[in-house]
Amino acid sequence: MEPKYLFGCSTSKPSGCLLNPEGSRIIFFEECKNSPKPNFKIYTHLFYTNHLGEPGGYKSSEKLNIDSAWEKWHELHQKGWTEVSHNYG
C-alpha cells in the first residue's frame, strides 16, 4: 500500500499514528499548535502498546521540522509501520 502523502511538500503535514510491525510500539504525529505557518513543527509521541495494540506506556516525544517529520514518517513506512486509527490526547 502506498503512503498517502507528498514527501517534503510544505503544505502537507504528517499526522495520525503508525503501529510498528510487531505491534509493540505506536507513534503519534501532531502539528505543534503554536508553530508559525512557514516553519511548521511536528511533535512525535512514542508509546509502548498493551496486548490490544493501544498506547500502554509513554516512551518519548520529539519536536521536528516538517522535512524531518516527513523523513521519519517515510522511514517508518519503509520499515513496515502501518497507519492505525487512534486519537492522541
C-alpha positions as CSV (number, residue, x, y, z in Angstrom):
1,M,0.0,0.0,0.0
2,E,1.4,3.4,-1.0
3,P,1.5,6.0,1.8
4,K,-0.9,8.9,1.4
5,Y,1.4,11.9,1.5
6,L,3.6,14.1,-0.6
7,F,7.2,13.7,0.7
8,G,8.5,17.1,1.6
9,C,5.5,19.1,0.4
10,S,5.4,22.2,2.5
11,T,1.5,22.4,2.5
12,S,1.1,18.8,3.6
13,K,1.9,17.6,7.2
14,P,2.3,14.1,8.5
15,S,-0.5,13.4,11.0
16,G,-2.1,10.4,12.7
17,C,-0.4,7.4,14.1
18,L,1.7,4.4,13.0
19,L,2.0,1.0,14.6
20,N,5.2,-1.0,14.3
21,P,5.1,-4.4,12.6
22,E,5.4,-6.3,16.0
23,G,2.5,-4.3,17.4
24,S,4.7,-3.3,20.4
25,R,5.0,0.5,19.7
26,I,2.8,3.2,18.4
27,I,3.9,6.7,17.3
28,F,1.6,9.8,17.0
29,F,2.4,12.7,14.7
30,E,0.7,16.0,15.5
31,E,1.2,19.6,14.4
32,C,2.6,22.0,17.1
33,K,-0.3,24.3,17.7
34,N,1.9,27.4,18.1
35,S,4.3,26.8,15.3
36,P,4.5,29.7,12.7
37,K,2.9,28.8,9.3
38,P,6.0,28.9,7.1
39,N,8.0,26.8,9.6
40,F,5.6,24.1,10.7
41,K,6.8,21.9,13.6
42,I,5.5,18.4,14.3
43,Y,5.5,16.6,17.6
44,T,6.0,12.9,17.6
45,H,5.0,10.9,20.7
46,L,6.2,7.3,21.0
47,F,4.4,4.8,23.3
48,Y,4.7,1.2,24.2
49,T,1.5,-0.7,23.5
50,N,-0.6,-3.1,25.5
51,H,-1.8,-6.5,24.4
52,L,-4.6,-4.8,22.4
53,G,-2.2,-2.6,20.4
54,E,-3.3,0.5,22.3
55,P,-1.0,3.0,24.0
56,G,0.1,1.5,27.2
57,G,3.2,3.4,28.4
58,Y,4.9,6.6,27.3
59,K,8.4,6.3,25.9
60,S,9.4,9.6,24.4
61,S,8.5,12.8,22.4
62,E,10.3,14.8,19.8
63,K,9.8,18.1,18.1
64,L,10.7,18.0,14.4
65,N,10.6,20.5,11.4
66,I,8.3,19.5,8.6
67,D,11.0,17.9,6.4
68,S,12.4,15.8,9.3
69,A,8.9,14.7,10.3
70,W,8.2,13.6,6.7
71,E,11.5,11.8,6.6
72,K,10.7,9.9,9.8
73,W,7.2,9.1,8.6
74,H,8.6,7.7,5.3
75,E,11.3,5.7,7.1
76,L,8.8,4.1,9.4
77,H,6.5,3.2,6.5
78,Q,9.6,1.6,4.7
79,K,10.2,-0.4,7.9
80,G,6.7,-1.8,7.8
81,W,4.9,0.5,10.2
82,T,1.2,0.9,9.3
83,E,-1.3,3.6,9.8
84,V,-3.9,2.9,12.5
85,S,-6.8,4.8,14.0
86,H,-6.1,6.3,17.4
87,N,-6.7,9.7,18.8
88,Y,-3.9,11.3,20.7
89,G,-4.6,13.5,23.8
